Amino acid sequence: MVNVLFIVAALLTIQSVCEGVGLKHKFYKKTCPPAEAIVRSVVRKYVAKNPTVAAPLLRMNFHDCFVRGCDASVLLNSTSTNKAERDAPPNLTLDGFDVIDDAKAELEKKCPGVVSCADIIALAARDAVLTASRGPFWHVKTGRRDGTISNATEALANIPSPFFNFSQLQASFAKKGLNVEDLVVLSGGHTIGNSHCPSFSRRLYNFTGKGDMDPSLDPAYAQVLKKKCPSLADNTTSVEMVPNSSVSFDSNYYTNLLANRGLFTSDVALLTNPAAKLLVDGEVKEKRFFISFRKSMEKMLEIGVLTGSAGQVRHVCALVN
């Protein structure tokens, strides 16, 4: 009987971690009533200074959830014995940590030890996209707890690369319980933000290793990119993911993609699969894209969450208690 009860308890724990059981709307209603308003206020302060903050926060949310689930492991510092996620190559260009740290500091003043860093990431990304980029609103259930493990190798193994083909992208998303529609829709987050040249310059100068250019890239757009990134050795310059749209959250990502002006190999890959291509065609309609994005974000935010007694609520987001 004891063994049966142990197995049942273990299964319930696994279900909680995998399916977001324990999350709910207004989780902090009694324990920290102003929690969501505090995060929103801090985000608005940063947006007022720099509206481009939305894209980094959205990217941080994505990178966090794809490694160990949405547990704020991306925020942990490396130690003398462990290289953390934030120091892995895919995360070296992440930004927005100061926003999360400031929000956490304000919350610790008001409600010490109550609001998790994982929830702050999720709320901040939503509020920044809505405030800075006039993007869609999505519901953020709260109640996540923070993980205590962060490993750079796991970031490399789980965060989709800008060089992935469609099969690799599909497999990466499937491991997180996300389908082809989620892949196409969440890729639409590239409608805001910038990218450094190394993420795409191979398409301009050495696509097949013979000094050639990707033939699927619009020639006029390629020339614009070459002026901005004059060589494969350029590691510092960044360009807009979508021309003239680094802040405005809209469906221009799909319009440009269909015009052969997708920036990453992983963007263009969406056109190589018939089902994904059909979805891209549909998401060009902005109203549909907003509805789809909201649905997929809400789904992503429940990946591998820690709730209940799992994990902890960090006092400082970069450090395990």
C-alpha positions, 0 to 999 in steps of 0.5 A: 500500500505504501509503495502504491501511495508513493507511486501515485504521489510521484506521478502527481508531482510529475504532472504538476511540473509538466502541465502547469498544475498549481498555476492560477490567475492572481496567485498573489492576490492575498500574499502580495496584492500589488505584485503584478502592478509593481512589475508593470510599473517597473517595466513601464519605467524602462519602456519610457527610457527605451522602448526596445526593451520589449524584445529582450524580455520576450527573448529571455522568457522564451530562453528560460522556458526552453531550458528546465521549464519556466523556472528563472534558471536563465537568471542564475550566475555562474559559480567557480564550479558551474557555468550557468545558462546565462553564460552559454553562447545562445544567451551571451546577447541576452539583455533585460536582466536589470529590469527583472532585478529592479522588479524583484528588488521592489517586490522584496521591499513590499513582500519579501520572499513571496514573488518568484523570479520566474513569475517576474520574467513571465509578467515582464515579457507580457507587459513590455510587449503590450506597453512598448510594442502595442502587441497582444495581451496574454494571460499570465497565470502565476504561482511558479517557483524558482529552480536551483540548477542552471547549466550552460550545456543544457542551454546549448542542448535545448534552445533552438538555433538560428541555423536550424532546419525545419526538422530540427525546429520541429523536434526542439519544440515537440520536446517541450510539448509544442506543435508546428502551429506554436513553432510558426506563431512563436517565431513571429516574436521575431517581428521585434528586436535586433540580431547580431551579424553572426546569427545570419551572415553565413547566408550572405558570404558562405552559405554552403562553404564555397563563399556563396550566398543563400539563393533563397534570400531576396537579392536587394535585401541581401545587399542591405544586410551586406552593407550593415554586416560587411564581413563574416568577422563582424561580431558587434553590429546588429540589425533589425529582425524585420526592417523598420520594425524593431519595436512595432509588434505586428505581422510584418515578420510573415509578410517579409518572410513570404517576400524572401526577407526572413533573416535567420535560416530558422525563419526561412525553414518555416517555408520548407514545410507545407503545413508550416507554410500554410500557417505562415500564409494565415498569420499575415493577418494581424488580428489572427496573429495576435490571437494565435500568439496569445494562445501559444504564449499561454501554452509555453508559459506552462512548460515544466513549471515548478509549483507548490513545494518544488523549487524555491522563491529566490531573494535575489534572482541571480543567486540560489537562496 
